[in-house]
């Protein structure tokens, strides 16, 4: 058991089939190797085996905090949900901000492990270090917003003050493969289908009630040095400076105009690399600026809430009035995010700012991922255009009115088209011979960065352990924002090494669990000071980086055992140099495609992997001593390609 600072050394293990709760400490060696949150969560999910059915009772769903969660550490309000994904079949971790992670730590727990499945709907109530399984039959079938309101009253607390609720909506209940868990109405553990796993277990919500009981640092002097240094660089950053930096002023959507201007904004299911190119080619008026952070701030912003211990306040709450099919709708919602606005807007062929807010609100209430939902819409639009959805439904480019209703149909699986799209891109492609229409890697769709413009993002999407993802290794930090230094976005050389470095760094921050946006200002120096100060350890910067590398390799090892290798480290056909279906970039990205083979070779060499597989020597080097090993040696070579 661990006595390091920052941990409560108490994890609840819930046997949902029997309705019983037991408690375990955190093995000291596990804490040292895998840190917490994402890292420890993957270890605990790995313990159940990579071969489990993601929607079966044998799959484990872990709610995990890290040693810095809920402390004074800057941006330390995160929590990781870790499981085997029903969307991809890979291991996945999905994080959300707000206050639930901090409250779980303040309530005396490092995490909760959900095993088995309940026969009837239940929710978990956490207080004073204990977990109680309660009946949720009266909540089943409700949306997230009503569920949160009702549970706040039920536990005699105030959501946002002393209570946090992490809940699923109808999307999770109906096992939409990208169903997500929503915290405090609009903060989502969005990617990978964690909500579908929760729904398969008949768990409606996790309710945490607590006062404010922050863990104290084991080495206060070192911690304060790291904390002050972190605050200084955050205040000085053009991105994070409170009330001045781009992220603080405009939220993540500050990137909409910036990415459009460099012709790196995938548009119309990535047929184009900007809305300008789309408008010129198709003769319609779609402009990224209309859904940008600047436009949102000027016209519909009403509040700027923040997460625990965060001075940046990137969340932007908006209010809109929309008439939909003769009905006047007033919607007030938080998190008008860049990725979400892009997927439900320009990538789906329209720029109606206010209708996007309605779509976001409906996704959050149903508990379905906004990125996946928008990309599924764009995929359906392209398939409709090509006649691949006959007999199922039809969706025209930019038909935002129909999109609003289709979101409900996806969450409830209440129409043929909604039910089909709820299965995610890979299964839709298999069912309708539409593999050329999907924007996915390993079954998860990509985000709002075009790899024809940002080659680092290309290899980051391809090698992400949870399917296409910008957050495994956020290379746009260097390619757009110049953090830690500016690199040429169109140059492929060096991007394999850059991506691996970002992936390992983010594995560290996700395991702490602190916000990735901290890395727009902080670096490994600030991280190691705050970690050592809190825990009482004396890790060097290299040793902390190695911990991140260990977590990333553990995830890849899990995936290897689940059947994934280098053949799965690919990209949608339209991005790949030499592919017959390739669509070169336009504007500043004119003629650009992704040199995937070169990028993969450089990346694998950096990682010491063999065709996407972690060799046993690498597992031994990193001290990963669980499971059977991959059976691959560092001396092995990839099988020759088929003629």
C-alpha positions in Angstrom: 0.0 0.0 0.0 1.2 3.5 -0.7 2.0 6.2 1.8 3.0 8.8 -0.8 1.4 12.2 -0.6 -1.5 13.0 -2.9 -3.2 9.5 -2.6 -6.0 8.4 -0.3 -4.8 4.8 -0.7 -8.4 3.8 -1.1 -10.1 2.4 -4.2 -13.7 1.2 -4.1 -14.3 -2.1 -6.0 -18.0 -2.5 -6.8 -19.4 -5.9 -7.7 -22.5 -4.8 -9.5 -23.9 -8.3 -9.9 -23.9 -8.9 -6.2 -24.4 -5.3 -5.2 -21.4 -5.4 -2.9 -18.6 -2.9 -2.4 -15.1 -3.7 -1.1 -12.0 -1.5 -0.8 -8.4 -1.9 -1.7 -5.2 0.2 -1.3 -2.9 1.2 -4.1 0.2 -1.0 -4.4 3.2 1.2 -4.0 5.0 -0.3 -7.0 2.0 0.3 -9.2 1.8 3.9 -8.0 5.5 4.4 -8.8 5.3 2.8 -12.2 1.9 4.1 -13.5 1.4 7.2 -11.3 -2.5 7.3 -11.2 -5.6 8.2 -13.2 -4.9 7.1 -16.8 -1.9 5.0 -16.0 -3.3 3.1 -13.0 -6.7 2.9 -14.7 -5.1 1.1 -17.7 -3.3 -1.2 -15.3 -6.6 -2.1 -13.5 -8.4 -2.6 -16.8 -5.6 -4.7 -18.1 -6.0 -6.9 -15.0 -9.4 -8.1 -16.4 -7.8 -9.1 -19.7 -7.6 -7.5 -23.2 -10.0 -10.2 -24.6 -13.1 -9.1 -22.8 -16.3 -8.1 -24.6 -16.5 -4.3 -24.1 -20.2 -4.4 -23.5 -20.1 -7.6 -21.4 -20.1 -7.7 -17.6 -16.5 -8.9 -17.6 -15.2 -5.5 -18.9 -14.1 -3.2 -16.1 -14.9 0.6 -16.0 -12.5 2.5 -13.8 -13.1 6.0 -12.5 -9.6 7.2 -11.4 -8.0 10.3 -10.0 -4.3 10.9 -9.9 -1.9 12.1 -7.1 -2.4 15.8 -8.1 -6.2 15.7 -8.6 -8.0 17.9 -6.1 -4.9 19.4 -4.7 -3.6 23.0 -5.0 -1.8 22.0 -8.2 -2.8 24.3 -11.1 -5.5 22.8 -13.3 -5.9 19.7 -11.2 -9.7 19.2 -11.6 -9.6 16.1 -13.9 -10.8 12.5 -13.6 -10.1 9.6 -16.0 -12.6 7.0 -17.1 -10.8 3.9 -18.4 -12.2 0.8 -20.0 -12.1 -1.3 -23.2 -13.9 0.7 -25.8 -17.1 -0.6 -27.5 -16.3 1.7 -30.4 -12.8 0.7 -31.2 -12.0 -2.5 -29.2 -8.9 -0.8 -27.9 -8.2 0.3 -24.4 -9.5 3.8 -23.9 -9.3 6.6 -21.3 -11.6 9.6 -21.4 -11.3 12.6 -19.1 -13.5 15.4 -18.0 -13.0 18.5 -16.0 -15.1 20.4 -13.5 -15.3 19.3 -9.9 -16.1 15.6 -9.8 -12.5 14.4 -9.8 -11.6 16.8 -7.0 -14.7 15.8 -5.0 -14.0 12.1 -5.3 -10.5 12.7 -3.8 -12.0 15.0 -1.1 -14.6 12.3 -0.4 -11.7 10.0 0.5 -11.3 7.8 -2.6 -8.6 7.6 -5.4 -11.0 5.7 -7.6 -13.9 3.4 -8.2 -13.8 0.1 -10.2 -17.1 -1.1 -11.7 -17.1 -4.9 -12.3 -20.0 -7.0 -13.5 -23.4 -5.7 -14.3 -26.5 -5.0 -12.2 -29.8 -6.7 -13.0 -31.6 -3.4 -12.4 -30.7 0.3 -12.9 -28.6 1.6 -10.0 -26.5 4.7 -9.1 -23.6 5.0 -6.8 -23.5 7.4 -3.9 -20.1 8.4 -2.5 -19.5 10.2 0.8 -16.9 10.0 3.5 -14.8 7.3 1.8 -17.7 4.9 1.3 -19.8 3.9 -1.8 -23.4 2.9 -1.6 -25.3 1.2 -4.4 -28.8 2.7 -4.7 -31.8 2.0 -6.9 -32.1 4.1 -10.1 -35.1 2.7 -11.7 -36.9 6.0 -11.4 -34.1 7.7 -13.4 -33.7 5.3 -16.3 -34.9 6.8 -19.5 -34.2 10.4 -18.4 -31.7 12.7 -20.0 -28.6 13.8 -18.2 -29.9 17.3 -17.2 -33.0 16.0 -15.4 -31.0 13.2 -13.9 -28.5 15.6 -12.4 -31.2 17.9 -11.1 -33.1 15.0 -9.5 -30.1 13.4 -7.9 -29.0 16.7 -6.4 -32.3 16.9 -4.6 -32.2 13.2 -3.6 -28.9 13.4 -1.8 -29.8 16.7 -0.1 -27.0 18.7 -1.7 -26.3 21.4 -4.3 -24.8 20.3 -7.6 -21.7 22.5 -8.2 -21.3 23.4 -4.5 -21.0 20.1 -2.5 -22.2 17.5 -5.0 -21.0 16.3 -8.4 -23.0 14.0 -10.6 -21.4 11.9 -13.4 -24.3 10.5 -15.4 -25.3 8.9 -18.6 -28.3 9.8 -20.8 -30.4 7.7 -23.2 -27.3 7.3 -25.4 -25.5 5.3 -22.8 -28.6 3.4 -21.8 -29.1 2.3 -25.4 -25.4 1.5 -25.8 -24.7 4.0 -28.5 -21.1 3.0 -29.2 -19.9 6.6 -28.5 -22.1 7.2 -25.6 -20.4 9.3 -23.0 -20.5 10.2 -19.3 -21.5 13.8 -18.5 -20.4 15.7 -15.4 -22.3 18.8 -14.2 -24.5 19.0 -17.3 -21.9 19.8 -20.0 -18.4 18.4 -19.1 -18.0 15.1 -21.0 -15.8 12.1 -20.8 -16.6 12.1 -24.5 -14.6 9.7 -26.5 -14.5 5.9 -26.7 -17.9 4.9 -25.5 -17.4 5.0 -21.7 -21.1 5.9 -21.3 -22.1 2.8 -23.3 -20.1 0.6 -21.0 -21.7 2.3 -18.0 -25.1 1.7 -19.6 -24.3 -2.0 -20.2 -23.7 -2.3 -16.5 -27.1 -0.6 -15.7 -25.3 2.2 -13.8 -27.1 5.5 -14.3 -24.8 7.8 -12.4 -22.0 8.2 -9.8 -22.9 10.9 -7.2 -20.1 12.4 -5.1 -20.9 14.5 -2.0 -18.0 16.1 -0.1 -16.5 19.1 1.6 -13.2 20.6 0.5 -10.4 18.4 1.9 -7.3 18.9 -0.3 -4.4 16.5 0.1 -1.4 18.2 1.6 2.0 18.0 -0.1 4.6 15.6 1.4 7.3 18.1 0.6 5.7 21.6 0.9 8.8 23.5 -0.1 9.4 21.7 -3.4 5.7 21.8 -4.1 5.4 25.5 -3.6 8.4 26.1 -5.8 6.7 24.1 -8.6 3.3 25.7 -8.0 4.7 29.3 -8.1 6.7 28.5 -11.2 3.7 27.0 -12.9 1.5 30.0 -12.1 4.2 32.3 -13.4 4.5 30.6 -16.8 0.7 30.4 -17.1 0.4 34.1 -16.5 3.1 34.9 -19.0 1.8 32.7 -21.8 -0.1 34.2 -24.8 -2.3 31.2 -24.8 -3.2 30.7 -21.1 -2.8 34.1 -19.4 -6.0 34.7 -17.4 -8.4 37.1 -19.1 -5.8 37.8 -21.8 -4.5 34.7 -23.5 -6.4 33.2 -26.4 -7.6 30.1 -24.6 -8.8 32.2 -21.6 -10.6 34.7 -23.9 -12.1 32.5 -26.5 -11.9 28.9 -25.2 -10.7 26.1 -27.4 -12.6 27.7 -30.2 -9.9 30.3 -30.5 -8.4 27.7 -33.0 -11.3 27.9 -35.5 -10.0 31.0 -37.4 -6.4 30.1 -36.9 -6.8 26.6 -38.4 -8.9 27.9 -41.3 -6.3 30.5 -42.2 -3.6 27.9 -42.6 -5.9 25.7 -44.7 -5.9 23.0 -42.0 -9.6 22.8 -41.2 -11.2 19.6 -42.6 -14.5 20.6 -44.3 -17.3 18.7 -45.9 -16.1 15.4 -44.5 -12.5 16.5 -45.2 -13.1 16.8 -48.9 -11.6 20.3 -48.5 -9.0 21.8 -46.2 -10.9 25.0 -45.4 -14.4 26.5 -45.6 -13.1 28.9 -48.2 -12.1 26.1 -50.5 -15.5 24.4 -49.9 -17.4 27.6 -50.7 -15.4 28.4 -53.8 -15.7 24.8 -55.1 -19.3 24.1 -54.3 -20.6 27.7 -54.8 -22.1 28.0 -51.3 -21.5 30.4 -48.4 -20.0 28.6 -45.5 -17.5 30.5 -43.3 -15.6 29.2 -40.3 -15.5 32.6 -38.7 -19.3 32.4 -38.0 -18.7 29.6 -35.5 -15.4 30.9 -34.2 -14.5 31.7 -30.6 -14.4 35.4 -31.4 -17.9 35.3 -32.9 -19.2 33.3 -29.9 -17.7 35.8 -27.4 -19.0 38.8 -29.2 -22.6 37.5 -29.7 -23.8 34.7 -27.5 -21.4 34.4 -24.5 -23.1 34.7 -21.1 -20.7 33.2 -18.6 -17.1 31.8 -18.2 -17.2 29.0 -15.6 -14.0 27.2 -14.6 -12.8 24.0 -13.1 -11.1 23.2 -9.8 -7.8 25.2 -9.3 -7.8 26.7 -12.8 -7.1 30.4 -13.4 -7.6 30.1 -17.2 -11.4 29.5 -17.4 -11.5 28.2 -20.9 -15.2 27.1 -20.7 -17.6 29.4 -22.5 -21.2 29.3 -21.6 -23.6 30.5 -24.3 -27.3 31.3 -24.6 -29.3 31.2 -27.9 -32.8 31.4 -29.1 -33.6 29.2 -32.1 -36.8 28.4 -33.9 -36.9 24.7 -34.8 -39.8 23.4 -36.9 -42.1 26.2 -35.5 -41.0 25.8 -31.9 -39.1 28.5 -30.1 -36.2 27.1 -28.2 -34.1 28.8 -25.6 -30.9 27.0 -24.9 -28.2 27.8 -22.4 -25.3 25.5 -22.4 -21.6 25.3 -21.6 -18.6 24.1 -23.6 -19.0 25.5 -27.1 -15.8 23.8 -28.0 -13.7 23.9 -31.1 -13.8 20.2 -32.0 -17.6 20.0 -31.4 -18.4 23.2 -33.3 -16.3 21.9 -36.2 -17.7 18.4 -36.4 -21.4 19.6 -36.1 -20.7 22.6 -38.3 -18.2 23.1 -41.1 -17.3 19.4 -41.5 -21.1 18.7 -41.9 -21.4 21.5 -44.4 -22.9 24.5 -42.5 -22.0 27.4 -40.2 -25.2 28.1 -38.2 -23.7 29.1 -34.9 -26.9 29.0 -32.8 -28.2 25.7 -34.2 -24.8 24.2 -33.3 -25.4 25.2 -29.7 -28.8 23.4 -29.8 -27.1 20.3 -31.2 -24.4 20.4 -28.5 -27.0 20.7 -25.8 -28.9 17.7 -27.2 -25.8 15.6 -27.4 -24.9 16.4 -23.8 -28.4 15.7 -22.6 -28.5 12.3 -24.4 -24.9 11.6 -23.4 -23.3 11.1 -26.8 -19.9 12.3 -28.1 -20.2 15.5 -30.0 -17.1 14.8 -32.2 -18.3 11.4 -33.2 -21.9 12.5 -33.7 -20.9 15.4 -36.1 -18.5 13.2 -38.0 -21.1 10.5 -38.4 -23.5 13.1 -39.8 -20.8 14.1 -42.3 -20.2 10.5 -43.2 -23.9 10.0 -43.7 -24.2 13.1 -45.9 -21.4 11.9 -48.2 -22.9 8.4 -48.3 -26.3 9.9 -49.2 -24.7 11.8 -52.0 -23.3 8.5 -53.3 -26.5 6.6 -52.9 -25.2 4.3 -50.1 -28.1 4.9 -47.7 -31.0 4.0 -49.9 -33.7 2.3 -47.8 -32.3 3.6 -44.6 -32.6 7.4 -44.8 -31.1 10.5 -46.4 -29.2 13.5 -45.1 -28.2 16.5 -47.3 -25.1 18.6 -46.8 -25.7 21.4 -44.3 -29.2 20.3 -43.4 -28.9 21.5 -39.8 -32.6 21.3 -39.1 -32.6 17.5 -39.8 -29.4 17.1 -37.9 -31.0 18.4 -34.7 -33.7 15.7 -35.0 -31.3 13.0 -36.1 -29.2 13.5 -32.9 -32.3 12.4 -30.9 -32.8 9.4 -33.2 -29.2 8.4 -32.6 -29.4 8.7 -28.8 -32.7 6.7 -28.7 -31.9 4.4 -31.7 -35.4 5.4 -32.8 -35.0 5.3 -36.6 -33.2 3.1 -39.1 -30.7 5.8 -39.8 -30.2 6.8 -36.2 -29.7 3.1 -35.2 -27.2 2.6 -37.9 -25.2 5.7 -37.1 -25.2 4.8 -33.4 -22.9 1.9 -34.3 -20.0 4.2 -35.3 -18.0 4.6 -38.5 -16.4 1.1 -38.8 -19.6 -0.8 -38.5 -21.5 1.6 -40.8 -18.7 1.2 -43.3 -18.9 -2.6 -43.1 -22.6 -2.6 -43.4 -22.8 -0.2 -46.4 -19.5 -0.8 -48.2 -18.5 2.7 -47.2 -14.9 2.4 -46.0 -14.0 5.3 -48.3 -16.4 7.6 -46.5 -15.2 7.2 -42.9 -12.7 9.6 -41.2 -11.6 7.1 -38.6 -8.6 5.3 -37.2 -9.2 2.0 -35.3 -12.9 2.9 -35.4 -12.8 6.4 -33.8 -13.1 9.5 -35.9 -10.6 12.3 -36.2 -10.7 15.8 -34.8 -10.5 19.3 -36.3 -6.9 19.2 -37.6 -6.3 18.2 -41.1 -3.2 16.0 -41.4 -2.5 17.2 -44.9 -1.6 20.5 -43.3 -0.2 19.2 -40.0 2.0 16.1 -40.6 2.5 15.6 -36.9 -1.2 15.2 -36.5 -1.2 12.6 -39.2 1.2 10.3 -37.3 -0.5 11.2 -34.0 -3.9 10.1 -35.4 -2.4 6.9 -36.9 -0.6 5.8 -33.7 -3.1 6.9 -31.1 -3.8 4.0 -28.7 -7.5 4.9 -28.4 -8.3 5.5 -32.1 -8.0 8.8 -34.0 -7.4 11.5 -31.4 -5.8 14.9 -31.1 -5.2 14.6 -27.4 -2.9 11.6 -27.3 -0.1 13.7 -28.8 -1.1 17.3 -29.4 1.4 18.3 -32.1 -0.7 21.4 -33.1 0.9 22.9 -30.0 4.2 23.1 -32.0 2.7 23.2 -35.5 0.2 26.0 -34.9 1.1 27.7 -31.6 4.8 27.3 -31.6 4.9 25.5 -28.2 7.6 24.6 -27.1 8.9 25.9 -30.5 7.5 26.4 -33.9 7.9 23.7 -36.5 6.9 23.6 -40.1 3.5 21.9 -40.2 4.1 20.6 -43.7 7.4 18.9 -43.0 7.1 15.2 -42.1 10.7 14.6 -41.0 11.1 14.7 -37.2 7.3 14.4 -36.6 7.6 10.8 -35.5 9.9 11.8 -32.6 7.9 14.9 -31.8 4.7 12.9 -31.6 6.2 10.3 -29.3 7.4 13.0 -27.0 4.0 14.7 -26.8 2.3 11.3 -26.3 4.6 10.5 -23.4 4.2 14.0 -21.8 0.4 13.8 -22.1 0.4 10.3 -20.6 2.1 11.9 -17.6 -0.3 14.8 -17.2 -3.3 12.4 -17.7 -2.0 10.2 -15.0 -1.4 13.1 -12.6 -4.6 14.0 -13.6 -4.2 17.6 -14.6 -5.5 19.5 -17.7 -3.5 19.0 -20.9 -3.9 22.8 -21.5 -1.3 23.2 -18.7 1.3 22.1 -21.3 0.6 25.3 -23.3 2.7 27.0 -20.6 4.2 24.4 -18.3 6.8 21.8 -19.2 8.4 18.7 -17.6 10.3 21.0 -15.1 7.1 22.3 -13.5 5.5 18.9 -13.6 8.3 17.1 -11.8 8.5 19.8 -9.1 4.8 19.6 -8.3 4.7 15.8 -8.5 7.7 15.3 -6.3 6.5 18.0 -3.9 3.1 16.4 -3.5 4.2 12.7 -3.3 7.5 13.1 -1.6 9.4 11.3 -4.3 12.6 12.5 -5.9 12.1 11.6 -9.6 14.3 13.3 -12.3 12.7 14.7 -15.4 14.0 11.8 -17.4 12.4 9.3 -14.9 9.1 11.1 -15.1 9.2 11.0 -18.9 10.0 7.3 -18.7 6.8 6.8 -16.6 4.8 8.4 -19.4 6.5 6.1 -21.9 5.7 3.1 -19.7 2.0 4.1 -19.7 1.9 4.6 -23.5 3.6 1.2 -24.0 1.3 -0.5 -21.6 -1.7 0.7 -23.6 -0.1 -0.4 -26.9 0.7 -3.8 -25.3 -3.0 -4.1 -24.3 -4.0 -3.4 -27.9 -1.5 -5.8 -29.3 -3.0 -8.6 -27.2 -6.4 -7.5 -28.4 -5.3 -8.0 -32.0 -4.0 -4.6 -33.2 -0.6 -4.1 -34.9 1.0 -1.7 -37.5 -1.7 -2.4 -40.1 -4.1 -0.6 -37.8 -1.8 2.5 -37.6 -3.2 4.1 -40.7 -5.3 7.0 -41.9 -8.4 7.6 -43.9 -7.6 6.9 -47.6 -8.2 10.5 -48.7 -5.2 11.7 -46.7 -2.5 9.1 -47.7 0.1 9.9 -50.3 -0.1 7.4 -53.1 -3.5 6.1 -52.4 -5.9 6.1 -55.4 -8.6 7.8 -53.3 -6.3 10.6 -52.0 -7.6 14.2 -52.1 -4.7 16.7 -52.0 -5.0 19.8 -49.9 -5.9 23.2 -51.2 -4.9 26.8 -50.6 -1.8 27.0 -48.4 -2.0 23.2 -48.2 -2.3 22.8 -52.0 -1.2 19.4 -53.2 -0.3 18.2 -49.7 -0.8 14.6 -48.6 0.5 12.5 -45.7 3.8 10.6 -46.2 2.4 7.8 -43.9 5.0 5.1 -44.6 7.9 7.5 -43.8 6.2 8.8 -40.7 5.5 5.3 -39.4 9.0 4.1 -40.0 10.5 7.1 -38.1 7.9 6.7 -35.3 8.5 3.0 -34.8 12.2 3.6 -34.7 11.7 6.2 -32.0 9.5 3.8 -30.0 11.6 0.7 -30.6 8.5 -1.1 -31.8 8.3 -3.8 -34.5 5.5 -3.0 -37.0 3.4 -1.4 -34.3 4.0 -4.2 -31.7 5.9 -3.7 -28.4 8.7 -6.3 -28.4 9.2 -8.2 -25.2 12.6 -6.5 -24.7 10.9 -3.2 -24.5 8.4 -4.5 -22.0 11.3 -5.7 -19.9 13.2 -2.4 -20.2 10.2 -0.5 -18.9 9.4 -2.9 -16.1 6.0 -4.0 -17.6 5.7 -7.4 -16.0 2.0 -8.2 -16.4 0.4 -10.4 -19.1 2.0 -13.0 -21.4 4.2 -10.6 -23.5 3.6 -10.1 -27.2 6.0 -12.8 -28.3 7.7 -10.3 -30.6 11.5 -9.7 -30.4 13.3 -6.5 -31.2 15.1 -8.5 -33.8 12.0 -9.4 -35.7 11.1 -7.7 -38.9 7.8 -7.0 -40.4 6.3 -9.6 -42.8 6.8 -8.7 -46.5 3.9 -6.9 -48.1 1.5 -8.9 -50.3 2.2 -8.6 -54.0 
